[in-house]
Amino acid sequence: MGRPPLLRVLRPGRPAEIWYKHAVSVVVATAPPNLLLVALDRLDLAMYTMAGSLCALYAHNRPYAARARALALVVAGMVAGLAVALTAASLTSSGVVLVAVGAVLAALHKALCDATRIGPPGNVILTFVSSAALFAPQTLGEVPGHVGLALAAGAFSWLVGMAPGVLRPHGPERRAVVQALGAVARYAEAARPLEASAPVASGPSAASGPSAGSAPSGASGPSAGPHGEAARADAAAAVQNAWQTLLMTGRRSASRRPLGALLVRAESVLAAPAPDDAAVLRERASRLHGLSRVPDTAGPVLDAEGEGELLGVEVERASATPSLLRRLAPLRAVALRTLLGCALAGWASLALGIGRPYWALVTAAALFQTTLSLTWNRGVQRVVGNLAGVLLFVLLAPVAHLNQWTLVLTGLALNFGAEALISRNYWLGSVCVTPMALLITEYAQWQDTPGLVVDRAVDTLVGALVGLLAAAVVTDRRAVDRVTVALRHAEAARHRAEALLAAPATGPGTLAVARRELAAALVGLRGATQAASGEWWARALPTQDVTTEERAGHRTLAATVRHPGPGTAATAGPRYRPATTTEDATS
């Protein structure tokens, strides 16, 4: 008997692999400015330094070259939003106008964070800071100084985010490859029970180059069944993410060749898993941990043709990426949801006479996901977490109110706890985020605890209800159209790969680019399909066409991995020497 739906939504999962990096970074970035302000008896300025300190939460999964750019953009976006909010607060005291400004900023934050794929914590932190600043007493002459404090703290956060690169300059790429190897290993294990009914071709017979548009049926046999298909999709997405991470490094580093070789090996396992592949991949992943240089674990497995495939990475780096405007176009519906939901939530809070309508606004902004069903799940998590967090605040308030030192230290502990828990389930993180946000309101002056508790509880409920209503009213009618476009893109990518397979002389680098293009198209197709699912409006998805194209694409991907190099007989054997034992793989 399955779990009740509510328990499934609230069930804790596994923590993120590097949760401690987020937690330690934000504490290190926040503690010095706040403790310095306590020593100077100016804790009332902490709201502005916190704006910059919270930037340390971003971009931990990116290689350091890309992280430097991403963190700089986050700091710039945070400071810009804060400047707009403080300027508006200094020019008007109208709650209706300030909520409207906050809703516009929230919609911009949501659209830009989704378009740039900045990653967790996404738009919520940016919206929280700008919305709170809208209701901070302010004069126009104070704005430059307060913005300057945020910028200085943001620069310190940039240094905190970049500091680990001194000891482990290739850490993010290594982690991405480890995750990809683990996902492919799980797929290989999931495929194993099905081998008896759908044997996988291997050895010389598997290497015989298929003609265009065809591949051995065994190439997709192990993935048959819902569990196998899900495992294959997760593995393909992890491999694609790892390739993208390598491409973001910006230059050919000492780590790129061995890491790329491991991904090529993972792709061959994804195409045709063998019994010992899972153990081999896990063993290789274990050797990527630590501070030493990246070991060339895949060298003996790749031959000269496999080396040529790595050249495709350099070709792919030069390919054009969609412009920001093109990436923003599909996000119009979610931006409109955010604008409408945040504005209505804030105005409803004002109508109820609550003095901090930005809490309702931020609650609404935090709900909006790619589908209505996911938005509903996030709403449940947000309400449960916030209400539990309010109770935690009641317990912590007597300790935090002893003096300003304990107030700041309690906030730092909650900051660490939020990052330790939020990757397990959003509501668990909210249990710590809520009292932390309440304590921040007391940095300027002590507040009435019962009043804070009631206001926060009511604003949470108002924001969640209005946000869900906006998500139901504003639907993305073009989501199915994007599935159709993604379907055509996947089909075109498959045909290009099949044409290269049929060509008499195809360079391995060229085929590698085509393979990753097809892999990216299949991942995009699945993402577009998931984004269009779970809505209440009944418009049929081309589910059968999507399933058929995914299976055909997987067969073609398998064929590109086993395709012999130019000038090689079709029966010359697999490009990658199968590693049948762990000793063989690491010799």
VOGU-3710 file (C-alpha; in Angstrom, 3 decimals, decimal comma):
1> mgrppllrvl> 0,000/0,000/0,000  1,505/3,336/-1,056  2,086/6,336/1,130  -0,658/9,005/1,361  -0,021/11,872/-1,090  0,745/14,369/1,695  3,396/12,114/3,202  4,996/11,609/-0,218  5,294/15,381/-0,637  6,855/15,782/2,816
11> rpgrpaeiwy> 9,061/12,689/2,777  12,743/13,586/3,303  15,148/12,524/0,597  18,902/12,127/0,441  20,907/15,298/1,151  22,697/16,997/-1,698  26,248/15,802/-2,158  27,807/19,190/-1,344  25,229/20,673/1,044  28,001/21,496/3,506
21> khavsvvvat> 29,684/23,772/0,947  26,569/25,926/0,714  26,172/25,926/4,504  29,775/26,763/5,344  30,043/29,381/2,596  27,012/31,361/3,707  28,117/31,268/7,361  31,654/32,383/6,460  30,281/35,152/4,233  27,715/36,338/6,791
31> appnlllval> 29,552/36,106/10,115  32,312/38,747/9,706  30,062/41,608/8,524  27,369/40,886/11,121  29,768/40,427/14,032  31,621/43,591/13,020  28,344/45,519/13,024  27,552/44,176/16,498  30,933/45,356/17,732  30,244/48,803/16,220
41> drldlamytm> 26,710/48,816/17,671  25,237/49,213/14,170  23,404/45,928/13,721  20,599/47,947/12,134  22,739/47,963/8,968  22,916/44,159/8,824  19,961/43,945/6,447  22,085/45,576/3,751  25,208/43,485/4,309  23,066/40,346/4,409
51> agslcalyah> 21,973/41,137/0,856  25,530/40,705/-0,331  26,391/37,839/2,037  23,544/35,641/0,795  25,109/35,659/-2,685  27,517/33,028/-1,322  24,722/30,460/-1,690  24,947/30,428/-5,488  26,943/28,677/-8,234  28,650/25,965/-6,161
61> nrpyaarara> 28,157/23,388/-8,936  29,922/25,445/-11,608  33,600/25,239/-12,595  35,543/28,131/-11,150  35,914/30,052/-14,400  32,140/29,945/-14,883  31,515/30,429/-11,154  33,449/33,709/-11,186  31,136/35,083/-13,876  27,969/33,649/-12,336
71> lalvvagmva> 28,699/34,990/-8,855  29,536/38,411/-10,273  26,172/38,453/-12,075  24,344/37,334/-8,924  25,979/40,092/-6,885  25,152/42,636/-9,593  21,535/41,441/-9,752  21,184/41,459/-5,978  22,605/44,963/-5,640  20,527/46,284/-8,547
81> glavaltaas> 17,303/44,875/-7,080  18,190/46,298/-3,658  18,902/49,722/-5,170  15,543/49,797/-6,946  13,707/48,707/-3,793  15,435/51,221/-1,522  14,859/54,018/-4,010  11,163/53,153/-4,208  10,958/53,003/-0,399  12,505/56,457/-0,156
91> ltssgvvlva> 10,117/57,974/-2,703  6,768/56,628/-1,499  5,127/55,130/1,566  2,153/53,715/-0,350  1,905/50,016/0,410  -0,044/49,396/-2,806  2,707/50,933/-4,933  5,506/49,196/-3,032  3,843/45,803/-3,434  3,492/46,463/-7,173
101> vgavlaalhk> 7,204/47,279/-7,414  8,002/44,117/-5,452  5,850/42,000/-7,770  7,606/43,376/-10,861  11,016/42,656/-9,314  9,873/39,156/-8,321  8,758/38,400/-11,893  12,089/39,645/-13,264  14,016/37,567/-10,736  12,040/34,445/-11,626
111> alcdatrigp> 12,417/34,859/-15,383  16,123/35,711/-15,301  17,060/32,954/-12,845  15,187/30,346/-14,876  16,594/31,598/-18,185  20,195/31,623/-16,947  19,715/28,358/-15,010  21,599/29,821/-12,090  20,415/26,986/-9,867  19,386/26,875/-6,192
121> pgnviltfvs> 18,326/28,943/-4,339  17,149/30,643/-7,517  14,925/33,684/-7,404  13,686/33,308/-3,818  16,665/34,925/-2,062  16,756/37,837/-4,516  13,031/38,438/-4,068  13,253/38,107/-0,272  15,933/40,803/-0,040  14,336/43,275/-2,461
131> saalfapqtl> 10,843/42,819/-0,989  12,033/43,353/2,587  13,954/46,473/1,499  10,778/47,969/0,071  9,348/48,303/3,569  12,531/49,480/5,329  12,405/53,153/6,443  14,645/54,981/4,015  15,651/58,407/2,756  17,020/59,035/-0,702
141> gevpghvgla> 20,333/60,238/0,706  20,860/56,955/2,565  20,439/54,753/-0,498  24,019/55,013/-1,898  25,595/54,110/1,437  23,290/51,158/2,009  23,814/49,876/-1,527  27,561/50,262/-1,013  27,402/48,026/2,073  25,623/45,353/0,052
151> laagafswlv> 28,178/45,636/-2,741  31,100/45,305/-0,306  29,536/42,228/1,323  28,813/40,823/-2,133  32,467/41,216/-3,118  33,455/39,311/0,035  30,940/36,586/-0,876  32,558/36,340/-4,302  35,911/35,691/-2,626  34,351/33,087/-0,325
161> gmapgvlrph> 32,790/31,304/-3,290  36,057/31,249/-5,237  38,349/30,339/-2,324  38,011/26,515/-2,556  39,473/26,671/-6,057  42,895/27,328/-4,540  43,004/23,809/-3,081  40,832/21,916/-5,574  40,699/23,840/-8,844  38,840/21,077/-10,708
171> gperravvqa> 36,445/20,085/-7,929  33,133/20,982/-9,666  34,028/19,064/-12,836  35,089/16,058/-10,808  31,825/16,055/-8,856  29,765/16,290/-12,050  31,594/13,324/-13,541  31,244/11,343/-10,300  27,489/11,978/-10,356  27,289/10,897/-14,001
181> lgavaryaea> 29,235/7,697/-13,342  26,992/6,916/-10,379  23,815/7,496/-12,402  25,031/5,283/-15,246  26,034/2,607/-12,715  22,505/2,668/-11,286  21,106/2,298/-14,789  23,396/-0,649/-15,474  22,100/-2,313/-12,300  18,480/-1,570/-13,191
191> arpleasapv> 19,017/-3,030/-16,661  20,612/-6,250/-15,382  17,390/-8,068/-14,353  16,033/-7,581/-17,870  19,019/-9,008/-19,712  17,590/-12,496/-19,837  14,489/-11,321/-21,703  16,241/-8,626/-23,770  19,882/-9,607/-24,291  22,361/-6,892/-25,099
201> asgpsaasgp> 24,596/-7,334/-28,072  28,250/-7,005/-27,142  31,648/-7,859/-28,459  32,439/-7,844/-32,180  28,860/-8,388/-33,226  27,787/-5,279/-31,377  30,372/-3,233/-33,133  29,130/-3,868/-36,626  28,104/-0,465/-37,785  24,335/-0,186/-38,221
211> sagsapsgas> 22,948/1,439/-41,235  21,363/4,838/-40,961  18,171/4,794/-38,994  18,785/1,419/-37,428  20,604/-0,149/-34,522  20,570/-3,481/-32,830  17,453/-3,920/-30,803  19,535/-4,965/-27,853  20,799/-1,414/-27,578  17,587/-0,377/-25,957
221> gpsagphgea> 16,541/-3,706/-24,537  17,872/-3,232/-21,004  15,950/-0,030/-20,550  12,589/-1,639/-21,187  10,091/-1,133/-18,399  9,284/1,995/-16,338  12,131/1,567/-13,851  14,721/1,022/-16,556  13,447/3,945/-18,634  13,551/6,255/-15,610
231> aradaaaavq> 17,069/5,105/-14,739  18,180/5,624/-18,360  16,674/9,141/-18,415  18,385/10,071/-15,149  21,701/8,692/-16,378  21,448/10,474/-19,724  20,666/13,769/-17,976  23,608/13,307/-15,578  26,018/12,581/-18,434  24,723/15,565/-20,375
241> nawqtllmtg> 25,134/17,783/-17,297  28,693/16,532/-16,830  29,584/17,335/-20,446  28,099/20,815/-20,037  30,121/21,298/-16,873  33,304/20,353/-18,709  32,403/22,760/-21,500  31,999/25,589/-18,962  35,619/25,348/-17,835  36,537/27,755/-20,610
251> rrsasrrplg> 39,922/26,260/-21,451  41,701/22,969/-21,990  42,902/22,018/-18,514  44,885/19,058/-17,253  41,683/17,505/-15,961  39,617/17,699/-19,141  41,110/14,770/-20,994  40,786/12,136/-18,216  37,366/13,410/-17,148  36,156/13,480/-20,738
261> allvraesvl> 37,499/9,972/-21,247  35,491/8,763/-18,260  32,353/10,287/-19,728  33,021/8,586/-23,068  33,307/5,309/-21,162  30,035/6,072/-19,317  28,323/6,677/-22,656  29,440/3,279/-23,889  27,979/1,642/-20,773  24,752/3,591/-21,234
271> aapapddaav> 24,537/2,225/-24,770  25,141/-1,424/-23,844  25,684/-2,229/-20,145  27,624/-5,361/-19,249  27,381/-7,272/-15,932  30,515/-5,763/-14,339  30,083/-2,182/-15,605  28,363/-0,806/-12,499  31,174/-1,902/-10,202  33,834/-0,587/-12,578
281> lrerasrlhg> 32,204/2,833/-12,884  31,802/3,151/-9,124  35,434/2,207/-8,568  36,560/4,850/-11,050  34,305/7,431/-9,444  35,845/6,701/-6,041  39,279/7,573/-7,429  38,134/11,099/-8,290  37,762/12,096/-4,650  40,510/13,920/-2,804
291> lsrvpdtagp> 42,827/16,847/-3,541  45,306/15,099/-5,823  45,413/15,615/-9,575  42,712/13,923/-11,624  43,881/10,352/-12,310  43,864/9,150/-15,909  41,715/6,146/-14,979  40,217/5,664/-18,437  43,444/5,747/-20,421  43,800/1,998/-20,943
301> vldaegegel> 40,159/1,671/-21,980  40,163/4,248/-24,792  41,942/3,586/-28,037  43,042/6,177/-30,595  39,531/6,537/-31,985  38,196/7,224/-28,496  40,836/9,925/-28,103  39,544/11,529/-31,269  36,091/11,803/-29,778  37,411/14,122/-27,075
311> lgveverasa> 38,306/16,606/-29,800  34,575/17,000/-30,331  34,379/18,738/-26,983  36,494/21,582/-28,309  34,336/21,828/-31,423  31,213/21,927/-29,291  32,606/24,746/-27,132  32,659/26,957/-30,203  29,019/26,306/-31,082  26,557/29,120/-30,528
321> tpsllrrlap> 24,238/29,119/-27,513  20,734/30,618/-27,571  20,566/34,301/-26,702  19,059/35,439/-23,420  15,986/36,775/-25,202  15,344/33,379/-26,835  15,663/31,667/-23,464  13,281/34,182/-21,884  10,566/33,662/-24,498  9,185/30,370/-23,089
331> lravalrtll> 9,091/31,899/-19,585  6,430/34,499/-20,226  3,714/32,439/-18,572  5,673/31,761/-15,387  6,739/35,416/-15,210  3,096/36,481/-15,520  2,114/33,967/-12,824  4,750/35,411/-10,529  3,761/39,004/-11,231  0,050/38,382/-10,669
341> gcalagwasl> 0,468/36,048/-7,707  2,928/38,263/-5,834  0,938/41,440/-6,415  -2,362/39,896/-5,300  -0,749/38,225/-2,284  0,839/41,474/-1,124  -2,327/43,468/-1,629  -4,390/40,848/0,206  -1,976/41,085/3,132  -2,350/44,860/3,139
351> algigrpywa> -6,134/44,519/3,086  -5,928/42,333/6,192  -3,969/45,061/7,969  -0,685/43,121/8,260  2,338/45,374/8,481  4,733/43,182/6,501  3,041/42,276/3,208  6,392/41,272/1,707  6,138/37,959/3,584  3,028/37,063/1,604
361> lvtaaalfqt> 4,706/38,294/-1,581  7,803/36,140/-1,006  5,678/33,103/-0,150  3,856/33,412/-3,468  7,135/33,916/-5,355  8,601/30,748/-3,825  5,751/28,519/-5,030  5,891/28,755/-8,801  7,355/25,661/-10,470  7,193/24,322/-14,013
371> tlsltwnrgv> 3,785/22,651/-13,544  0,697/23,191/-11,438  1,171/19,851/-9,663  4,735/20,769/-8,676  3,538/24,210/-7,581  0,931/22,528/-5,376  3,612/20,314/-3,827  5,819/23,321/-3,125  2,835/25,133/-1,581  2,254/22,277/0,855
381> qrvvgnlagv> 5,949/22,159/1,730  6,112/25,923/2,200  3,089/26,095/4,502  4,149/23,146/6,656  7,744/24,376/6,901  6,816/27,970/7,698  4,303/27,054/10,380  6,796/24,683/11,988  9,426/27,391/11,712  7,179/29,863/13,517
391> llfvllapva> 6,947/27,424/16,427  10,738/27,043/16,409  11,072/30,830/16,544  8,910/30,916/19,680  11,314/28,451/21,319  14,472/30,261/20,209  13,344/33,841/20,854  14,204/33,880/24,605  17,796/32,832/23,835  18,178/35,115/20,831
401> hlnqwtlvlt> 16,863/38,086/22,802  19,548/37,874/25,498  21,721/40,359/23,569  22,814/41,231/20,040  25,602/38,647/20,065  23,227/35,768/20,747  20,812/37,211/18,184  23,456/37,074/15,443  24,864/33,698/16,498  21,371/32,168/16,538
411> glalnfgaea> 20,804/33,500/13,046  24,085/31,984/11,844  23,156/28,588/13,300  19,791/28,714/11,552  21,520/29,676/8,308  23,693/26,591/8,534  20,704/24,404/9,451  18,669/25,662/6,512  21,339/24,647/4,001  21,885/21,314/5,763
421> lisrnywlgs> 18,186/20,409/5,523  16,709/22,090/2,457  18,166/19,603/-0,033  16,466/16,739/1,852  13,076/18,414/1,461  12,073/22,028/0,977  9,867/22,084/4,066  12,729/20,972/6,324  14,839/23,894/5,161  11,899/26,261/5,678
431> vcvtpmalli> 11,778/25,223/9,337  15,123/27,030/9,750  14,628/29,759/7,153  11,455/31,088/8,799  12,885/31,831/12,269  16,035/33,207/10,617  13,934/35,664/8,594  12,038/36,640/11,734  15,274/37,257/13,618  16,588/39,451/10,788
441> teyaqwqdtp> 13,618/41,783/11,325  14,903/42,272/14,878  18,393/43,360/13,880  17,217/46,973/13,774  15,110/46,764/16,958  13,362/44,186/19,144  9,914/43,158/17,963  6,834/41,861/19,723  7,155/38,067/19,453  3,422/37,199/19,462
451> glvvdravdt> 2,771/39,845/16,795  5,573/38,542/14,607  4,305/34,976/14,932  0,725/35,837/13,991  1,739/38,071/11,078  4,062/35,460/9,641  1,533/32,627/9,951  -1,241/34,641/8,314  1,024/35,923/5,522  2,184/32,368/4,802
461> lvgalvglla> -1,374/31,160/4,340  -2,373/34,203/2,293  0,668/33,959/0,029  0,221/30,221/-0,537  -3,490/30,439/-1,331  -3,155/33,411/-3,678  -0,074/31,947/-5,333  -1,830/28,648/-6,051  -4,816/30,545/-7,439  -2,544/32,522/-9,786
471> aavvtdrrav> -0,839/29,307/-10,918  -4,229/27,777/-11,745  -5,509/30,851/-13,583  -2,388/31,661/-15,620  -1,621/28,564/-17,655  1,113/28,038/-20,198  -0,884/27,286/-23,338  2,273/26,970/-25,438  3,818/24,178/-23,368  2,517/21,483/-25,729
481> drvtvalrha> 3,783/23,480/-28,710  7,255/23,400/-27,137  6,961/19,624/-26,821  6,240/19,458/-30,557  9,246/21,682/-31,304  11,463/19,571/-29,033  10,188/16,455/-30,787  11,171/17,850/-34,196  14,547/18,931/-32,839  15,234/15,449/-31,446
491> eaarhraeal> 14,187/13,852/-34,721  16,444/16,171/-36,723  19,378/15,496/-34,394  18,797/11,758/-34,752  18,729/11,988/-38,547  22,003/13,940/-38,561  23,644/11,306/-36,375  22,312/8,509/-38,596  23,646/10,263/-41,694  27,092/10,407/-40,129
501> laapatgpgt> 26,841/6,741/-39,183  26,123/5,885/-42,821  28,920/8,063/-44,203  31,973/6,156/-45,462  34,443/8,312/-43,515  33,249/10,084/-40,377  35,755/11,625/-37,989  35,272/10,645/-34,331  35,213/14,287/-33,239  32,373/15,054/-35,645
511> lavarrelaa> 30,413/12,021/-34,495  30,999/12,975/-30,853  29,461/16,399/-31,449  26,464/14,801/-33,186  26,045/12,327/-30,351  26,043/15,008/-27,669  23,686/17,113/-29,753  21,303/14,151/-29,905  21,734/13,458/-26,193  20,956/17,092/-25,381
521> alvglrgatq> 17,915/17,004/-27,672  16,565/13,900/-25,909  17,111/15,447/-22,478  15,366/18,602/-23,707  12,472/16,559/-25,078  11,953/14,843/-21,748  12,177/18,170/-19,919  9,644/19,826/-22,228  7,283/16,865/-21,815  7,544/16,979/-18,024
531> aasgewwara> 6,963/20,744/-18,036  3,782/20,300/-20,076  2,478/17,509/-17,842  0,697/17,941/-14,534  -1,518/20,855/-15,592  -5,250/20,885/-15,037  -6,116/21,993/-18,539  -6,838/19,101/-20,854  -4,769/19,339/-24,009  -3,424/16,056/-25,258
541> lptqdvttee> 0,316/15,556/-25,301  1,899/13,535/-28,155  2,915/10,918/-25,602  3,223/8,037/-28,067  5,327/10,101/-30,467  7,598/11,185/-27,604  8,073/7,589/-26,437  8,792/6,373/-29,954  11,307/9,141/-30,626  13,065/8,602/-27,296
551> raghrtlaat> 13,522/4,912/-28,022  14,738/5,552/-31,570  17,103/8,213/-30,268  18,508/5,874/-27,633  19,172/3,223/-30,286  20,981/5,768/-32,432  23,026/6,956/-29,443  24,062/3,374/-28,825  25,087/3,025/-32,479  27,241/6,182/-32,350
561> vrhpgpgtaa> 29,152/4,788/-29,380  29,889/1,482/-31,117  30,507/2,994/-34,557  33,970/2,031/-35,905  36,344/4,746/-36,961  37,049/5,725/-40,575  38,935/3,135/-42,490  38,058/0,407/-39,984  36,167/-2,689/-40,979  32,661/-2,863/-39,627
571> tagpryrpat> 33,453/-6,060/-37,837  36,686/-4,844/-36,267  35,270/-4,995/-32,755  34,179/-2,469/-30,164  35,903/0,858/-29,999  36,245/0,482/-26,242  37,923/-2,590/-24,855  35,400/-3,978/-22,350  36,700/-3,946/-18,793  35,481/-7,217/-17,342
581> ttedats> 37,061/-6,818/-13,925  37,990/-3,987/-11,613  41,659/-4,931/-11,888  41,464/-4,714/-15,669  39,848/-1,286/-15,485  42,494/0,188/-13,229  45,634/-1,551/-14,482
//
